[in-house]
């Protein structure tokens, strides 16, 4: 019973992180045997075993595994989410996330940190000068039930907005304002 009391006391004190199970058993003054291992098995879900680095790495790996392959992640957001799972004395910073993103053992989903550069590259297709010829192509597609127009976004870029009635599938989609988008729109509207 002494070992069980020791475990409950450690949990109440919040001392739940240990380098190993045997360290916890030794610290209690007990001997490692079948009985202490059986008691520890009942309580082990309340303890974290491993060095602080191992605990951090496990939390980061778990977070990375939940992300879609080849996606961009917000490093700042990842830190906030992971830190919720970690004890106060094992909090991580953005630096460790960037290091683990560059480590293929951790980054098995080929994730990339979201930066201002790759955000700008996503909007580059919308920052274009619209020609009169392009506007004429839009006018030719318009028909009753098909509303196709250029729209200015909040950050000042241009997007191509397609809205249709029920006959054409009641669509409300935006596209980059380019020739490829016109081909896609024609395919959506007229390939039925």
C-alpha positions as CSV (number, residue, x, y, z in Angstrom):
1,X,0.0,0.0,0.0
2,X,2.9,2.3,0.6
3,X,3.8,2.6,-3.1
4,X,0.2,3.3,-4.1
5,X,0.1,6.1,-1.5
6,X,3.3,7.5,-2.9
7,X,1.9,7.6,-6.4
8,X,-1.3,9.3,-5.3
9,X,0.8,11.9,-3.3
10,X,3.0,12.6,-6.4
11,X,-0.2,13.1,-8.5
12,X,-1.6,15.5,-5.9
13,X,1.7,17.5,-5.8
14,X,1.6,17.7,-9.6
15,X,4.9,15.8,-9.9
16,X,3.8,13.7,-12.8
17,X,6.9,13.9,-15.1
18,X,9.6,11.3,-14.7
19,X,12.5,10.2,-16.9
20,X,11.4,6.5,-16.5
21,X,9.1,4.2,-14.6
22,X,12.1,2.7,-12.7
23,X,13.1,6.2,-11.6
24,X,9.7,6.7,-10.1
25,X,9.8,3.3,-8.3
26,X,13.3,3.9,-7.0
27,X,12.4,7.4,-5.8
28,X,9.5,5.9,-3.8
29,X,11.9,3.7,-1.9
30,X,10.2,0.6,-3.3
31,X,11.8,-2.3,-5.2
32,X,10.9,-3.0,-8.8
33,X,8.9,-6.2,-8.7
34,X,5.7,-7.7,-10.1
35,X,3.6,-5.9,-7.4
36,X,5.0,-2.4,-7.9
37,X,4.8,-2.8,-11.7
38,X,1.1,-3.9,-11.3
39,X,0.3,-0.9,-9.2
40,X,2.2,1.5,-11.5
41,X,0.3,0.1,-14.4
42,X,-3.0,1.3,-12.8
43,X,-1.6,4.8,-12.4
44,X,0.7,5.2,-15.4
45,X,-1.9,7.1,-17.6
46,X,-1.6,9.9,-15.0
47,X,2.2,10.2,-15.4
48,X,4.4,11.3,-18.3
49,X,7.6,9.3,-18.7
50,X,10.6,10.5,-20.6
51,X,12.8,13.5,-20.7
52,X,11.3,16.9,-21.3
53,X,12.7,16.8,-24.9
54,X,11.0,13.4,-25.5
55,X,7.7,14.7,-24.2
56,X,7.9,17.8,-26.4
57,X,8.9,15.7,-29.4
58,X,6.0,13.3,-28.9
59,X,3.5,16.1,-28.8
60,X,5.0,17.7,-31.9
61,X,4.9,14.3,-33.8
62,X,1.3,13.8,-32.8
63,X,0.4,17.3,-34.1
64,X,2.2,16.8,-37.4
65,X,0.5,13.4,-38.0
66,X,-2.9,15.1,-37.7
67,X,-2.1,17.6,-40.5
68,X,-2.9,16.8,-44.2
69,X,0.1,15.8,-46.3
70,X,2.0,18.5,-48.1
71,X,0.1,21.3,-46.3
72,X,1.2,24.6,-44.9
73,X,0.8,25.0,-41.2
74,X,0.7,28.2,-39.1
75,X,3.8,27.8,-36.8
76,X,2.4,30.2,-34.3
77,X,-0.9,28.4,-34.2
78,X,0.9,25.0,-33.9
79,X,2.8,26.3,-30.9
80,X,-0.4,27.4,-29.1
81,X,-2.2,24.0,-29.8
82,X,0.8,21.9,-28.8
83,X,1.4,23.9,-25.6
84,X,-2.1,23.2,-24.4
85,X,-1.1,19.5,-24.3
86,X,2.2,20.1,-22.6
87,X,2.9,20.8,-18.9
88,X,3.9,24.3,-18.0
89,X,7.5,23.4,-17.5
90,X,7.7,21.9,-21.0
91,X,6.3,24.6,-23.2
92,X,7.7,25.0,-26.7
93,X,8.5,27.9,-29.0
94,X,8.3,28.5,-32.7
95,X,12.0,27.7,-33.1
96,X,11.5,24.0,-32.2
97,X,8.6,23.7,-34.7
98,X,10.8,25.2,-37.5
99,X,13.6,22.7,-36.5
100,X,11.2,19.7,-36.5
101,X,9.7,20.8,-39.9
102,X,13.2,20.5,-41.4
103,X,13.6,17.0,-39.8
104,X,12.2,14.2,-42.0
105,X,11.9,11.9,-39.0
106,X,9.3,14.3,-37.5
107,X,7.9,15.8,-40.6
108,X,6.6,12.6,-42.3
109,X,3.7,14.5,-43.9
110,X,6.0,16.9,-45.7
111,X,4.5,20.0,-44.0
112,X,5.8,23.5,-44.5
113,X,5.7,26.5,-42.2
114,X,3.3,29.2,-43.4
115,X,5.3,32.4,-44.0
116,X,4.4,35.8,-45.5
117,X,6.3,34.7,-48.7
118,X,4.1,31.7,-49.4
119,X,1.0,33.7,-48.5
120,X,2.0,36.3,-51.1
121,X,2.6,33.6,-53.7
122,X,-1.0,32.4,-53.2
123,X,-2.4,35.9,-54.0
124,X,-0.1,36.6,-56.9
125,X,-2.5,35.1,-59.4
126,X,-5.1,37.7,-58.3
127,X,-2.9,40.7,-58.7
128,X,-3.1,41.2,-62.4
129,X,-3.9,43.9,-64.9
130,X,-7.2,43.1,-66.7
131,X,-7.2,43.7,-70.4
132,X,-10.2,44.8,-72.5
133,X,-9.9,41.5,-74.4
134,X,-10.4,39.5,-71.1
135,X,-13.4,41.7,-70.2
136,X,-14.9,40.9,-73.7
137,X,-14.5,37.2,-73.1
138,X,-16.4,37.5,-69.9
139,X,-19.2,39.4,-71.7
140,X,-19.5,36.5,-74.2
141,X,-20.0,33.9,-71.4
142,X,-22.7,35.9,-69.6
143,X,-26.3,34.8,-70.3
144,X,-29.6,34.7,-68.4
145,X,-28.8,32.7,-65.3
146,X,-25.0,33.2,-65.6
147,X,-23.6,36.2,-63.8
148,X,-19.8,36.6,-64.3
149,X,-17.9,39.6,-63.2
150,X,-14.7,41.0,-61.8
151,X,-14.6,41.7,-58.1
152,X,-12.1,43.6,-56.0
153,X,-11.0,41.8,-52.8
154,X,-10.4,43.4,-49.4
155,X,-6.6,43.5,-50.0
156,X,-7.1,45.2,-53.4
157,X,-6.6,42.3,-55.7
158,X,-9.1,41.2,-58.4
159,X,-11.0,38.0,-58.5
160,X,-13.3,36.5,-61.1
161,X,-16.8,35.7,-59.6
162,X,-19.2,33.2,-61.1
163,X,-22.8,33.1,-59.9
164,X,-25.5,31.0,-61.5
165,X,-29.2,30.2,-61.0
166,X,-30.6,26.7,-60.4
167,X,-30.5,25.8,-64.1
168,X,-26.7,26.0,-64.0
169,X,-26.2,24.4,-60.6
170,X,-26.7,27.5,-58.3
171,X,-23.0,28.2,-58.2
172,X,-21.1,31.0,-56.3
173,X,-17.4,30.5,-56.9
174,X,-14.4,32.7,-57.4
175,X,-11.4,32.1,-59.7
176,X,-8.1,33.8,-60.5
177,X,-8.7,36.3,-63.3
178,X,-6.9,34.5,-66.1
179,X,-7.4,32.5,-69.3
180,X,-7.3,29.1,-67.5
181,X,-10.2,30.2,-65.3
182,X,-12.3,31.1,-68.4
183,X,-11.6,27.6,-69.8
184,X,-12.6,26.0,-66.4
185,X,-15.8,28.1,-66.2
186,X,-16.8,27.2,-69.8
187,X,-16.3,23.5,-68.9
188,X,-18.4,23.8,-65.8
189,X,-21.2,25.6,-67.5
190,X,-21.4,24.1,-70.9
191,X,-20.1,20.5,-70.6
192,X,-23.5,19.1,-69.4
